[in-house]
Amino acid sequence: MYDINFYGAVGEIGGNKIKVDMNSTSLMLDFGMSFNEVGKYFDNFVQPRKANGLEDFLELNLLPHINGIYRKDYLRHTGNGYDKTPSIDGLLLSHAHADHADYIKYLRPDIPIFMSVNSKIILDVIDQTGLGKELTTLKRQFEMVPKKRGDGYTKIRSPDNQVKRNLIVLEPYKKENIGNLDVQLAPVDHSLPGAAGYLIEGDERIVYTGDLRFHGRCRDSTKEFVKKASKFSPDIMLCEGTRINSETHKKEIDENGEKIEYLEYEEDIEKKAYPLISDCKGLTVINFPLRDLDRLVTFRNVAEQTGRKLLINTKQAYMLKLIEEQNKEKTIYPSLNDEHIGIYISRRGSGYLGEETFVSYDGNWTVATDKDLIIKDYDKWERVFFEYDNFYTYRDVRAGQENFMIRADNFSFMELIDIEPENAIYIHSTTGAFNTEMELSKEITDNWLSHFNIPQYEHFHVSGHAKGSELLEMIRTVDPDILYPIHTDDPGAFDVLKDDGINVIHPELARR
């Protein structure tokens, strides 16, 4: 017998938190944020109170009411009990997007979390680059220790307050025994490295897709997943349905009456962007998702074709560095030493990087030249990039704008003040606005580009998810006895599979 409880991804896109109980073993499938539910109560300026531990989340059903899974400091801070051992045997992480991974920060650190090597790298990058997500290492809160001098207590400080999570990297299709279940990690193609589905075997056989597509640079991995899942002969399939009602190869009309042609494959973006960037007489500014390294490859290739360098920020550079160092086999992603890749280092802190900011040495104001002084403005993880031959500053870009493509978004548009762009263009290569927050972000983008008289070009994007016909074909090929549509706002669209003898069950959201 098996039992599956859904604490998210029901009637919505994202928020995956699914608990599977089988063979006296409990597993969580992902533990992500529900953007829909969070957006009902909070925004960038109003957030759950850290002072209230987990109570705000539990009251609003943003976190599931499951005993034995949450971290001790948050529970004890609000007077709740704490079990000595976890109530689940592990968590299977499909990938490192927030709607699948963000709430790991609230889990106890002794729960084993299984994932691909690249998912672990991305979690490490998120934590180490200053976002404070506590996905790989948590910091114990609300704990006091005696002062070393004098009476009283003080907060526990680093490194004594740091606890590493139990992160376990799985090899593709190699069986891992978790409790009384056999689990295989199955790589799939998605809009960031490391995405995976899972094959879970006990009394029943369960296939979990995570998020996937058939049109990215790693699409062969999704095709292999379908073959393996079909051979696995599952009793149950949990399938994402983000784009169950969407197709490609069609034209639509946008709000301005212009025709939008949706691109089919990631490589199509190269073909569309090449003539635009080739004709550009100045700087090309591109906005693409920070963790979408398929898209980075796309514009790296265009950089080669147009004789430019693609400049990425230090966070992307750090991700590439770790992927190159930690993967046993060669990946599709470029080396940091690639001749068409450059590392853009922006001014930080006191702004001593550059030749237009002055500092007083014993009363004499002059340009900062002391390297030790300059790098103190940077975190330890990014100081290594000063040793690379291909790092660039705003002065380099300003002096040779026609030689560069630079990734920039609302967090980095201030660099344009230093660069002073001329004859520049902006390419928007990420998803369009689909909520109020994103619409406000789009307005800010428009204001920056208008200020510098930079024309913008949109619709250079392909989705991270399979289209509807591909999902239905995949499910028919895998041929489960039971299908649970998840990660979709239209589970009813899967009912056509009933004609194929598949029992389509619409999951219900588990409450208190």
C-alpha positions as CSV (number, residue, x, y, z in Angstrom):
1,M,0.0,0.0,0.0
2,Y,1.0,3.6,-0.5
3,D,-0.2,7.0,0.6
4,I,0.5,10.3,-1.2
5,N,-0.2,13.7,0.4
6,F,0.0,16.9,-1.6
7,Y,1.0,20.0,0.3
8,G,1.4,22.1,-2.8
9,A,1.5,22.0,-6.7
10,V,-2.3,21.3,-6.6
11,G,-4.2,23.5,-9.0
12,E,-1.2,25.8,-9.2
13,I,2.2,26.1,-11.0
14,G,4.9,25.4,-8.4
15,G,4.9,25.0,-4.6
16,N,5.9,21.4,-4.9
17,K,5.7,19.7,-1.5
18,I,4.6,16.0,-1.8
19,K,4.9,13.3,0.8
20,V,5.0,9.7,-0.3
21,D,4.6,6.9,2.3
22,M,5.3,3.3,1.2
23,N,7.0,0.2,2.6
24,S,7.3,1.9,6.0
25,T,9.3,4.7,4.4
26,S,8.5,8.4,4.1
27,L,9.9,10.6,1.4
28,M,9.3,14.3,0.5
29,L,9.3,15.2,-3.1
30,D,10.7,18.8,-3.2
31,F,9.9,21.5,-0.6
32,G,9.2,24.7,-2.5
33,M,7.5,28.0,-2.1
34,S,4.0,28.5,-3.4
35,F,4.2,31.9,-5.2
36,N,0.3,32.0,-5.4
37,E,-0.2,31.4,-1.7
38,V,2.6,33.6,-0.5
39,G,1.4,36.4,-2.8
40,K,-2.0,36.4,-1.0
41,Y,-0.5,37.7,2.2
42,F,3.0,39.0,1.6
43,D,5.2,41.0,-0.8
44,N,8.7,42.4,-1.0
45,F,8.0,44.8,1.9
46,V,5.8,42.5,4.1
47,Q,7.3,39.2,5.0
48,P,6.7,36.4,7.6
49,R,8.2,37.3,10.9
50,K,11.4,35.6,11.9
51,A,10.5,36.4,15.5
52,N,7.5,34.1,15.2
53,G,9.5,31.1,14.1
54,L,7.3,29.0,11.8
55,E,4.0,30.1,13.2
56,D,3.1,32.6,10.5
57,F,3.8,29.9,7.8
58,L,1.8,27.3,9.6
59,E,-1.1,29.5,10.3
60,L,-1.4,30.4,6.6
61,N,-0.7,26.9,5.4
62,L,2.4,28.0,3.6
63,L,4.2,25.1,5.3
64,P,2.6,21.7,5.9
65,H,1.6,20.6,9.4
66,I,3.9,17.6,9.6
67,N,5.6,16.7,12.9
68,G,9.2,15.8,13.0
69,I,10.5,17.6,9.9
70,Y,11.3,21.2,11.1
71,R,14.4,22.7,12.6
72,K,14.8,22.7,16.4
73,D,15.6,26.4,16.9
74,Y,12.5,27.7,15.2
75,L,10.2,25.2,16.9
76,R,11.6,25.6,20.4
77,H,11.6,29.4,20.1
78,T,7.8,29.4,19.9
79,G,7.4,26.7,22.6
80,N,6.9,23.7,20.4
81,G,8.3,20.2,21.0
82,Y,11.0,18.6,19.0
83,D,11.3,14.9,18.0
84,K,14.7,13.3,18.5
85,T,14.6,11.7,15.0
86,P,13.1,12.9,11.7
87,S,9.7,11.6,10.7
88,I,10.7,11.3,7.1
89,D,13.6,9.2,5.6
90,G,14.7,11.8,3.0
91,L,13.8,14.5,0.5
92,L,14.2,14.1,-3.2
93,L,15.0,17.4,-4.8
94,S,14.1,17.7,-8.5
95,H,15.9,21.0,-9.0
96,A,17.0,24.3,-7.4
97,H,14.2,26.7,-8.5
98,A,12.5,28.4,-5.6
99,D,9.1,26.8,-6.1
100,H,10.8,23.4,-5.5
101,A,13.6,24.2,-3.1
102,D,13.1,27.4,-1.2
103,Y,11.6,26.1,2.0
104,I,14.4,23.6,2.6
105,K,15.7,26.4,4.9
106,Y,13.0,25.4,7.5
107,L,13.8,21.7,7.6
108,R,15.9,20.1,10.2
109,P,19.5,19.5,9.1
110,D,19.6,15.7,9.8
111,I,17.0,15.0,7.0
112,P,19.0,13.5,4.1
113,I,18.4,15.5,0.9
114,F,19.1,13.7,-2.4
115,M,19.9,15.6,-5.6
116,S,22.1,15.9,-8.7
117,V,25.6,17.3,-8.5
118,N,24.6,20.4,-10.3
119,S,21.6,21.0,-8.1
120,K,24.0,20.9,-5.1
121,I,26.3,23.3,-6.8
122,I,23.4,25.8,-7.4
123,L,22.3,25.5,-3.7
124,D,25.9,26.2,-2.7
125,V,26.1,29.2,-4.9
126,I,22.8,30.6,-3.6
127,D,24.0,30.2,0.0
128,Q,27.5,31.4,-0.5
129,T,26.8,34.5,-2.7
130,G,24.9,36.2,0.1
131,L,21.2,35.4,-0.4
132,G,21.1,33.8,3.1
133,K,18.7,31.0,2.1
134,E,20.3,28.4,4.5
135,L,19.8,25.7,1.9
136,T,23.1,23.9,2.5
137,T,24.2,25.3,5.9
138,L,21.8,26.6,8.5
139,K,22.6,29.1,11.2
140,R,21.2,28.3,14.6
141,Q,19.0,31.0,15.8
142,F,17.7,32.2,19.2
143,E,20.5,30.4,21.1
144,M,22.6,32.1,23.8
145,V,25.9,31.2,25.3
146,P,27.7,32.6,28.4
147,K,29.9,35.6,27.7
148,K,33.6,35.0,27.7
149,R,34.1,38.0,29.8
150,G,31.7,39.2,32.5
151,D,28.3,37.9,33.4
152,G,25.3,37.3,31.2
153,Y,24.8,35.7,27.8
154,T,25.4,36.6,24.2
155,K,24.2,35.2,20.8
156,I,26.0,32.1,19.5
157,R,28.3,33.3,16.7
158,S,29.8,31.8,13.6
159,P,31.2,29.2,13.1
160,D,29.7,27.7,16.2
161,N,26.2,28.5,15.0
162,Q,26.6,26.8,11.7
163,V,25.2,23.3,10.9
164,K,25.7,21.6,7.6
165,R,22.8,19.9,6.0
166,N,23.0,16.2,4.9
167,L,23.1,16.7,1.2
168,I,23.7,13.5,-0.9
169,V,24.6,13.6,-4.6
170,L,23.1,10.7,-6.6
171,E,24.5,9.3,-9.8
172,P,22.1,9.1,-12.7
173,Y,20.1,5.9,-12.8
174,K,22.1,4.3,-10.0
175,K,19.8,2.7,-7.4
176,E,20.0,4.3,-4.0
177,N,18.4,2.5,-1.1
178,I,16.4,4.9,1.1
179,G,14.6,3.1,3.9
180,N,12.8,0.3,2.3
181,L,12.6,1.9,-1.1
182,D,14.9,1.9,-4.2
183,V,15.3,5.3,-5.8
184,Q,16.9,6.4,-9.1
185,L,17.7,9.9,-10.1
186,A,16.8,10.6,-13.7
187,P,18.3,13.7,-15.4
188,V,15.9,15.8,-17.4
189,D,16.1,19.0,-19.5
190,H,14.9,22.2,-17.8
191,S,15.9,25.9,-17.7
192,L,18.8,25.4,-15.2
193,P,21.4,22.7,-14.7
194,G,20.8,19.6,-12.6
195,A,17.1,19.1,-13.1
196,A,15.9,15.6,-12.5
197,G,12.9,13.3,-12.1
198,Y,12.8,10.2,-9.9
199,L,11.9,6.5,-10.2
200,I,10.8,5.2,-6.9
201,E,10.3,1.5,-6.3
202,G,8.6,-0.3,-3.4
203,D,5.3,-2.2,-3.3
204,E,4.3,0.2,-6.1
205,R,6.4,1.9,-8.7
206,I,6.2,5.7,-8.8
207,V,7.6,8.1,-11.5
208,Y,8.0,11.8,-10.5
209,T,8.8,14.1,-13.4
210,G,9.9,17.3,-11.6
211,D,9.9,20.0,-14.3
212,L,11.0,19.1,-17.8
213,R,11.0,20.0,-21.5
214,F,12.0,18.6,-24.8
215,H,13.5,21.6,-26.5
216,G,16.5,22.8,-24.5
217,R,20.1,21.9,-25.1
218,C,19.9,18.8,-22.9
219,R,16.7,17.5,-24.4
220,D,18.2,14.1,-25.0
221,S,18.2,13.6,-21.2
222,T,14.4,14.0,-21.2
223,K,14.0,11.6,-24.0
224,E,16.2,9.1,-22.1
225,F,14.0,9.7,-19.0
226,V,10.9,8.8,-21.0
227,K,12.5,5.5,-22.2
228,K,13.7,4.6,-18.7
229,A,10.3,5.5,-17.1
230,S,8.4,3.4,-19.7
231,K,10.7,0.4,-19.1
232,F,10.2,1.0,-15.4
233,S,6.4,0.2,-15.9
234,P,5.1,2.5,-13.2
235,D,1.9,2.1,-11.3
236,I,1.8,5.8,-10.5
237,M,3.0,8.9,-12.3
238,L,3.2,12.4,-10.8
239,C,3.5,14.7,-13.9
240,E,4.0,18.4,-14.1
241,G,1.6,20.3,-16.4
242,T,2.8,23.9,-16.5
243,R,2.0,24.2,-20.3
244,I,-0.6,21.6,-20.7
245,N,-2.7,24.1,-22.7
246,S,0.2,25.6,-24.6
247,E,1.8,24.8,-28.0
248,T,4.6,26.4,-30.0
249,H,5.0,27.1,-33.7
250,K,2.2,29.7,-33.6
251,K,1.8,33.4,-33.8
252,E,-0.1,35.5,-31.4
253,I,-0.9,39.2,-31.1
254,D,0.6,41.2,-28.2
255,E,-1.0,44.1,-26.4
256,N,0.5,46.5,-29.0
257,G,-1.0,44.6,-31.9
258,E,2.4,43.1,-33.0
259,K,2.8,39.5,-34.0
260,I,4.8,37.3,-31.6
261,E,6.4,34.2,-33.1
262,Y,7.2,31.8,-30.3
263,L,10.5,30.0,-30.8
264,E,10.6,26.2,-30.7
265,Y,14.2,25.4,-29.6
266,E,16.9,27.1,-27.5
267,E,19.0,27.2,-30.7
268,D,16.4,29.3,-32.4
269,I,17.2,32.2,-30.1
270,E,20.8,32.2,-31.6
271,K,19.4,32.5,-35.1
272,K,17.0,35.3,-34.1
273,A,19.6,37.3,-32.0
274,Y,22.5,37.0,-34.5
275,P,21.5,39.6,-37.1
276,L,20.3,42.0,-34.4
277,I,23.6,41.9,-32.5
278,S,25.7,41.8,-35.7
279,D,24.2,45.0,-36.8
280,C,24.6,46.7,-33.4
281,K,27.2,49.4,-33.5
282,G,27.6,49.7,-29.7
283,L,27.0,47.7,-26.5
284,T,24.5,44.8,-26.5
285,V,22.7,44.5,-23.1
286,I,20.9,41.2,-22.5
287,N,18.7,40.1,-19.7
288,F,18.5,36.4,-19.2
289,P,17.9,34.3,-16.0
290,L,20.9,34.0,-13.7
291,R,20.8,30.2,-13.4
292,D,19.7,29.5,-17.0
293,L,23.1,28.3,-18.3
294,D,21.5,27.0,-21.5
295,R,20.7,30.7,-22.3
296,L,24.3,31.6,-21.3
297,V,25.5,29.1,-23.9
298,T,23.2,30.6,-26.5
299,F,24.6,34.1,-26.1
300,R,28.1,32.8,-25.8
301,N,27.7,31.3,-29.2
302,V,26.3,34.6,-30.6
303,A,29.3,36.3,-29.1
304,E,31.6,34.0,-31.0
305,Q,29.6,34.6,-34.2
306,T,29.7,38.4,-33.9
307,G,33.3,38.7,-32.6
308,R,32.3,39.9,-29.1
309,K,32.7,38.8,-25.6
310,L,29.8,37.9,-23.4
311,L,30.3,39.5,-19.9
312,I,28.7,37.6,-17.0
313,N,28.6,38.7,-13.4
314,T,30.5,37.1,-10.6
315,K,27.6,34.9,-9.4
316,Q,27.3,33.3,-12.8
317,A,31.1,33.0,-13.0
318,Y,31.1,31.2,-9.6
319,M,28.5,28.8,-10.8
320,L,30.5,28.0,-14.0
321,K,33.6,27.6,-11.9
322,L,32.1,25.0,-9.6
323,I,30.4,23.1,-12.4
324,E,33.7,22.8,-14.2
325,E,35.5,21.7,-11.0
326,Q,32.9,19.2,-9.6
327,N,31.5,17.4,-12.6
328,K,33.2,14.1,-13.4
329,E,32.3,14.4,-17.1
330,K,32.5,17.3,-19.5
331,T,29.3,19.4,-19.6
332,I,27.8,21.6,-22.3
333,Y,28.7,24.7,-20.3
334,P,31.7,26.9,-21.2
335,S,34.8,27.2,-19.2
336,L,35.5,30.5,-17.5
337,N,38.6,30.6,-19.6
338,D,36.6,30.5,-22.8
339,E,37.8,33.2,-25.1
340,H,34.3,34.5,-25.7
341,I,33.4,34.7,-22.0
342,G,34.4,37.6,-19.7
343,I,33.8,38.2,-16.0
344,Y,32.4,41.6,-15.3
345,I,33.3,42.9,-11.9
346,S,31.2,45.8,-10.7
347,R,32.3,48.4,-8.1
348,R,31.3,47.5,-4.6
349,G,31.4,49.0,-1.2
350,S,33.7,52.0,-1.3
351,G,34.0,51.8,-5.1
352,Y,37.8,51.7,-5.2
353,L,37.7,49.5,-8.4
354,G,38.4,51.9,-11.2
355,E,40.3,55.1,-11.9
356,E,37.7,57.7,-11.1
357,T,37.2,57.1,-7.4
358,F,39.6,58.7,-5.0
359,V,40.9,57.8,-1.5
360,S,42.9,59.8,0.9
361,Y,46.4,58.4,1.7
362,D,47.7,60.5,4.7
363,G,45.7,63.5,3.5
364,N,46.6,63.1,-0.2
365,W,43.6,62.3,-2.4
366,T,44.5,60.0,-5.2
367,V,43.2,57.0,-7.2
368,A,43.1,53.8,-5.1
369,T,45.9,51.5,-6.3
370,D,46.3,49.1,-3.3
371,K,44.9,45.8,-4.4
372,D,44.4,44.6,-0.8
373,L,42.3,47.7,-0.2
374,I,40.3,47.1,-3.4
375,I,39.4,43.5,-2.8
376,K,38.2,44.1,0.7
377,D,35.0,45.4,-0.9
378,Y,34.3,41.9,-2.2
379,D,33.2,38.7,-0.6
380,K,35.8,35.9,-0.3
381,W,34.1,33.7,-2.9
382,E,34.5,36.3,-5.6
383,R,38.0,37.6,-4.9
384,V,39.5,34.8,-6.9
385,F,38.1,36.4,-10.1
386,F,40.7,39.2,-9.8
387,E,43.3,36.5,-10.7
388,Y,41.6,35.8,-14.1
389,D,43.0,37.3,-17.2
390,N,39.5,37.9,-18.6
391,F,37.9,40.1,-15.9
392,Y,36.6,43.4,-17.0
393,T,35.4,46.6,-15.3
394,Y,33.1,49.4,-16.5
395,R,36.1,51.3,-17.9
396,D,36.9,48.4,-20.2
397,V,33.4,48.3,-21.5
398,R,33.0,52.0,-21.9
399,A,36.2,52.1,-24.0
400,G,35.2,49.3,-26.4
401,Q,31.4,49.0,-26.3
402,E,31.1,47.4,-29.7
403,N,33.2,44.5,-28.5
404,F,30.9,43.4,-25.7
405,M,27.6,41.8,-24.8
406,I,26.8,42.2,-21.1
407,R,24.2,40.5,-19.0
408,A,22.2,43.0,-17.0
409,D,18.9,43.2,-15.1
410,N,17.2,45.6,-12.7
411,F,19.7,44.8,-10.1
412,S,22.6,45.8,-12.3
413,F,21.3,48.6,-14.5
414,M,23.2,51.1,-12.4
415,E,26.3,49.9,-14.2
416,L,25.1,51.8,-17.2
417,I,25.7,55.0,-15.4
418,D,29.4,54.1,-15.3
419,I,29.5,52.5,-18.8
420,E,27.8,55.5,-20.5
421,P,26.3,53.3,-23.3
422,E,26.2,54.6,-26.9
423,N,24.3,53.0,-29.8
424,A,23.3,50.3,-27.4
425,I,20.4,47.8,-27.7
426,Y,18.6,45.7,-25.1
427,I,17.5,42.1,-25.6
428,H,14.9,40.7,-23.2
429,S,15.5,37.0,-23.0
430,T,13.4,35.9,-20.1
431,T,9.8,35.2,-19.4
432,G,7.3,38.0,-19.7
433,A,5.5,39.6,-16.7
434,F,2.7,37.5,-15.3
435,N,2.0,39.1,-12.0
436,T,1.9,42.6,-10.5
437,E,5.4,42.4,-9.1
438,M,6.8,41.5,-12.5
439,E,4.8,44.3,-14.1
440,L,6.4,46.8,-11.7
441,S,9.8,45.3,-12.5
442,K,9.1,45.7,-16.2
443,E,8.2,49.4,-15.6
444,I,11.6,49.9,-13.9
445,T,13.4,48.2,-16.8
446,D,11.6,50.5,-19.2
447,N,12.5,53.6,-17.2
448,W,16.3,52.7,-17.3
449,L,16.3,52.0,-21.0
450,S,14.4,55.2,-21.7
451,H,16.8,57.2,-19.7
452,F,19.7,55.9,-21.8
453,N,17.7,55.9,-25.1
454,I,18.3,52.2,-25.5
455,P,15.8,50.4,-27.8
456,Q,14.5,47.1,-26.5
457,Y,13.8,43.8,-28.3
458,E,11.6,41.2,-26.6
459,H,10.4,37.6,-27.1
460,F,13.9,36.0,-27.3
461,H,12.8,33.2,-25.0
462,V,11.7,29.6,-24.9
463,S,10.0,28.0,-21.9
464,G,11.5,25.7,-19.3
465,H,8.5,23.4,-19.7
466,A,7.2,20.9,-22.3
467,K,4.2,21.9,-24.4
468,G,0.9,20.1,-23.9
469,S,1.1,17.6,-26.8
470,E,4.6,16.5,-25.6
471,L,3.3,15.9,-22.1
472,L,0.4,13.8,-23.3
473,E,2.7,11.8,-25.6
474,M,5.2,11.2,-22.8
475,I,2.5,10.0,-20.4
476,R,1.0,7.7,-23.0
477,T,4.5,6.3,-23.7
478,V,5.3,5.8,-20.0
479,D,1.7,4.3,-19.6
480,P,1.2,4.5,-15.8
481,D,-1.9,2.9,-14.3
482,I,-2.6,6.1,-12.3
483,L,-1.7,9.7,-13.1
484,Y,-1.7,12.6,-10.7
485,P,-1.4,15.9,-12.6
486,I,0.6,18.4,-10.6
487,H,2.3,21.8,-11.1
488,T,-0.6,22.9,-13.3
489,D,-3.5,25.3,-13.1
490,D,-5.7,23.0,-15.3
491,P,-5.5,19.4,-14.1
492,G,-8.7,18.7,-16.1
493,A,-6.8,19.0,-19.3
494,F,-5.2,15.6,-18.6
495,D,-8.6,13.9,-18.5
496,V,-8.3,13.0,-22.2
497,L,-5.9,10.3,-21.0
498,K,-8.7,8.4,-19.5
499,D,-9.5,7.2,-23.1
500,D,-6.1,5.5,-23.0
501,G,-7.1,3.5,-19.9
502,I,-5.1,5.7,-17.5
503,N,-6.8,6.5,-14.3
504,V,-6.4,10.3,-13.9
505,I,-6.8,11.4,-10.3
506,H,-6.9,15.1,-9.5
507,P,-5.0,15.5,-6.3
508,E,-6.5,17.4,-3.3
509,L,-4.5,19.7,-1.2
510,A,-3.8,18.3,2.3
511,R,-4.7,20.6,5.1
512,R,-4.3,20.5,8.8
